[in-house]
Amino acid sequence: MIRSIWRYSHLILAVSSSIFLLLAAVTGTILAVEPVSNATKDYSIEGLNEISITQTISGLKSKYMEVLELEITPSNYVVASILTEDFESKTIYIDPNDLSELGTVEDRATFFNFMTNFHRSLFLKSTGRIFVGIVSFLLCLIAITGLILLIKRQGGWLKLFGKIKERNFEQRYHVILGRWFLMPIIIISATGVFLSAEKFELTPSYSIQHTWKENNYDEFEAAELSDFPGLKKIHLNEVRKIVFPFSEDPEDFYQIQLANREILIHQFTGEIVSEQKYPFVQLASMLSMQLHTGEGNPIWAIILFISSGSILFFMYSGFAMTLKSLVKKKPKLTTTADKDEAEYIILVGSETGKTFDFAYRFSKSLESHDKLVHLSSLNEYSTYNNAKHIIIFTATYGDGDAPASATKFLKKFKQVEPKNPVDCTVVGFGSMLYPNYCSYAEDIQKELKAHSSFKSIMELTKINEQSFEQFRGWANNWGAKNNIPVHLVLLDSDIISRKRTVKFKVLDISEVNIDNTFLLKLKPHKHTKFKSGDLIGFTPPNARRERLYSIAKIDGSILLSIKKHEFGKCSNYLGLLKKGQIIDGTIEKNTKFHFPSKAPTVIMISNGTGIAPFLGMIQNNKNTSIHLFWGGRSAQSFNIYNSYAKDALTKKKIESFENAFSREGEQIYVQDLLLKNREFLVNAIENGAVIMICGSINMQNGVIKVIDNILEETSNLTLGDLDLNKQLKIDCY
Ligand SMILES: Cc1cc2nc3c(=O)[nH]c(=O)nc-3n(C[C@H](O)[C@H](O)[C@H](O)COP(=O)(O)O)c2cc1C
C-alpha cells in the first residue's frame, strides 16, 4: 500500500510535468556542454596560492592607465577589466605571474544565451520562469520519490548498488541509471528551485552593508601598497573579485570579495575599513549557481550533462513501463457460480493480473467438467455456503508482502468463520530472484494449516517466473488427487502464438517399461529446425488441448520419452503409434532451455522422462564438461535410456553420471545425490557451471531447496545470483 503511494505520486508527478521537463532536460543537457567547452581554453593559471594580491594589483596599476576589476573565475582564469594608455577599455585574460595578456574575453556565444533564456523561461518571460520553477520542484519530488522506490526495491540503502533483479530493458536501465543519477538530479532540481525562488524574491533578501565612521579617513599617512597589512596575507586563490577604487577620494576603497566574506581596504593606508561575512542565503545562492551550471568544474559539468541526458531516458522508460502496465489485460473473473453456490472457490492474489490468467485457465478446466466454480480476488474472501475446495493462487511482492489484490486477506481470514470444513491448496507465484521467494503464499499456507476448518490436501507449490509448464505440472497433480483430469484451456493469446503444423514420421517406438514409459523416435517430413530442449506439441484426435514434450535431437531425429498417464489422452494416443505412421505436430522453440555451449561445466539434473532433452544435448556435446544426475524408481526404470548413457560414457561425452533410486537400494532421490556431491557442486557453480533441471515439479522443488541450502552454507552466491548469471535453466512440468 505504502509502496503504491510512492509509485503513484512518482507517476502523477512525472506525467503532469512531462512536456516542460522534456524541454528543461534537453536545454539543460545542451547548456552543460558550455562549461566543458570553456574548460578547454588554455587560460587556467596554476599556483594562484603563491601569488599575493598586492603584487598583482600594483603590477596592473603600473601597467595600465586604469584598472577597474580583477576577477578569478572558478576555472582559475584571471580576468582583468582595464583601460589602456589609448583609452581603450578591455576585458582580458592575464597571467598574474608576468602580467602578460593571454586573450580577450569574448562575448558569450549567442547560441548559449539563447539556450539559457529558453531554459530559464521558455521565452515566456515571468510566466515561463514560474513554470520552470514549478517543474524544477516537481523534478525534485520525482527524483526523491524515485530514490525512495529504488531503495525499497533494492532492499535498503546498503543494497542500492547490489544486484539488479529486473530483466526487462526499460525496468533494468531505469534502475541502473537511477542509482547513479538520481542524486545529481536531486541536486540540479533543488538548486534550480532555489534560483527560481530567489528570482521571485521568495528567499530572504540579503545585501552586505559596510559601515565606517565618516571623515575618519580624511587624514592619513600613506603607505606603500606592497606593505598594506590587509592585503599582504591574501593570495589570488582566495579571491573571487577585486573592485578597484573608482577615484582618489579616500573614501573610495578596494572592495575585495573572498569565498565567504567581503572586505573594504583603504586605498592609501591599506587599513581594513570594514569586513562583513556573507549571509547564509548568499552563500547558498553562490553554491546553487555553481552546482546548477557546473561553471568552473568540468567534471561536475560532465556529470550534469549525463544526468540531464538521463532524465530523457527516465521519461522514455517510465512511460514505456506505464504503458505496458496500462495495456495489460483486465483480470477475467467470469465464472459459472456465485460464491454461495460454488463447490470450487478460486481466490487470487495478484499485482499485475498475470496470476488471474492462470486462475482463469484452471477455473475453465474445472467448468469443462461441469463443476460450479467461483473465482475472485483474495481481498474478497468471505463465507462460502457450498464450498468443498478452496484453491488459492497468489503472487508475492516487495519484501515478501501481499500483492494488491490480497492485502486485506489475512485480516479477513481471521475475522470470517467458515461455514463448512473445506479442502484447500495454495500455489505461490513468485521469482527465485527474490530472497523471499513466494513467502506470502507460505504465510497463507501456514494460516490455513493452523485453522481446523481447512484441510491442506497438497504441499505448497511454488511457480517460478510464471512458468506455464510448472503450473501445468501442479494442475495435473491436483487433478490426479481430486480425480478431475485438468486440461488447462487455451487463451486467445495462446491461439495467436500457435505454431505451424508439421508432419512427422514414426521411425521407432519402444516397449513400455515398468514405469509405463516409452521412447518415440520421429523424423520431420520437411526440413524443420529444432534443437534439444525445444518442445513438440501434439493434439490427439477429439482432444481440444495440445500436449507438449521435450525434444532430444539424436542423430538428426527427434527422440521423446513419454510416460503413459491413466487419463492421458495424448500419451495413450502416442503409445498406440506404429513404425512408419505419420502424425501432425508443432515445434515450439524453447531457447531458455537450450544447451549453454559456452559454459565450462553443465550439471544436468533430471528425474523420469525429464532426461530426454539431456540425451540429445549430451550426444551433440563438443567439449563441455557434463555431469548427469538422474532419479527414478529403480534400476529397471533406467533400462530404456541405458544404451544412450553407455554410448555417452564410452565416447567421453559426459564426465560423470549418477543414479538415485527411490524404491530400491539406498532409496534416495536425485537431490540426495547433490548433497553427497556438495563440494563439487559449489566449486563448479563458483566457476561458472550452468545447472539444468528437467523433470517433475516436485523434483524441481526438492532440488532447488537443496541447492539453496548448500549455497547458503558454503558460498556467497545465492539462487538469485545463479538465475541472474544465467547459471540456472529449468524446464519442469
Ligand atoms: C517489484 C517486484 C517485487 C517482487 N517481489 C517478490 C518477492 O518478494 N518474492 C517473490 O517470490 N516474487 C516477487 N516478485 C515476483 C512476482 O511475485 C511474480 O512475478 C508474480 O508471478 C507476479 O504475479 P502478478 O503478475 O499476478 O502480480 C516480485 C516482482 C516485482 C515486479
The ligand as an SDF file (V2000), in Angstrom:
LIG
                    3D

 31 33  0  0  0  0  0  0  0  0999 V2000
    8.6890   -5.2290   -7.6300 C   0  0  0  0  0  0  0  0  0  0  0  0
    8.5400   -6.7150   -7.5570 C   0  0  0  0  0  0  0  0  0  0  0  0
    8.7430   -7.3500   -6.3450 C   0  0  0  0  0  0  0  0  0  0  0  0
    8.6280   -8.7420   -6.2540 C   0  0  0  0  0  0  0  0  0  0  0  0
    8.8820   -9.3550   -5.0600 N   0  0  0  0  0  0  0  0  0  0  0  0
    8.8460  -10.7010   -4.9870 C   0  0  0  0  0  0  0  0  0  0  0  0
    9.1690  -11.3770   -3.7590 C   0  0  0  0  0  0  0  0  0  0  0  0
    9.5000  -10.7640   -2.7410 O   0  0  0  0  0  0  0  0  0  0  0  0
    9.1090  -12.7380   -3.7440 N   0  0  0  0  0  0  0  0  0  0  0  0
    8.7510  -13.4620   -4.8670 C   0  0  0  0  0  0  0  0  0  0  0  0
    8.7170  -14.6970   -4.8010 O   0  0  0  0  0  0  0  0  0  0  0  0
    8.4210  -12.8540   -6.0340 N   0  0  0  0  0  0  0  0  0  0  0  0
    8.4780  -11.4960   -6.1240 C   0  0  0  0  0  0  0  0  0  0  0  0
    8.1650  -10.8730   -7.3000 N   0  0  0  0  0  0  0  0  0  0  0  0
    7.7780  -11.6830   -8.4760 C   0  0  0  0  0  0  0  0  0  0  0  0
    6.2450  -11.7880   -8.6260 C   0  0  0  0  0  0  0  0  0  0  0  0
    5.6200  -12.3090   -7.4810 O   0  0  0  0  0  0  0  0  0  0  0  0
    5.9480  -12.7100   -9.8060 C   0  0  0  0  0  0  0  0  0  0  0  0
    6.4780  -12.1270  -10.9810 O   0  0  0  0  0  0  0  0  0  0  0  0
    4.4690  -12.9990   -9.9850 C   0  0  0  0  0  0  0  0  0  0  0  0
    4.3120  -14.0250  -10.9450 O   0  0  0  0  0  0  0  0  0  0  0  0
    3.6930  -11.7770  -10.4320 C   0  0  0  0  0  0  0  0  0  0  0  0
    2.3220  -12.0570  -10.4530 O   0  0  0  0  0  0  0  0  0  0  0  0
    1.2380  -10.9830  -10.9100 P   0  0  0  0  0  0  0  0  0  0  0  0
    1.6360  -10.5450  -12.2890 O   0  0  0  0  0  0  0  0  0  0  0  0
   -0.0770  -11.6840  -10.8900 O   0  0  0  0  0  0  0  0  0  0  0  0
    1.2500   -9.8530   -9.9480 O   0  0  0  0  0  0  0  0  0  0  0  0
    8.2670   -9.5020   -7.4010 C   0  0  0  0  0  0  0  0  0  0  0  0
    8.0440   -8.8410   -8.6140 C   0  0  0  0  0  0  0  0  0  0  0  0
    8.1890   -7.4690   -8.7020 C   0  0  0  0  0  0  0  0  0  0  0  0
    7.9550   -6.8040  -10.0370 C   0  0  0  0  0  0  0  0  0  0  0  0
  1  2  1  0
  2  3  1  0
  2 30  2  0
  3  4  2  0
  4  5  1  0
  4 28  1  0
  5  6  2  0
  6  7  1  0
  6 13  1  0
  7  8  2  0
  7  9  1  0
  9 10  1  0
 10 11  2  0
 10 12  1  0
 12 13  2  0
 13 14  1  0
 14 15  1  0
 14 28  1  0
 15 16  1  0
 16 17  1  0
 16 18  1  0
 18 19  1  0
 18 20  1  0
 20 21  1  0
 20 22  1  0
 22 23  1  0
 23 24  1  0
 24 25  2  0
 24 26  1  0
 24 27  1  0
 28 29  2  0
 29 30  1  0
 30 31  1  0
M  END
$$$$
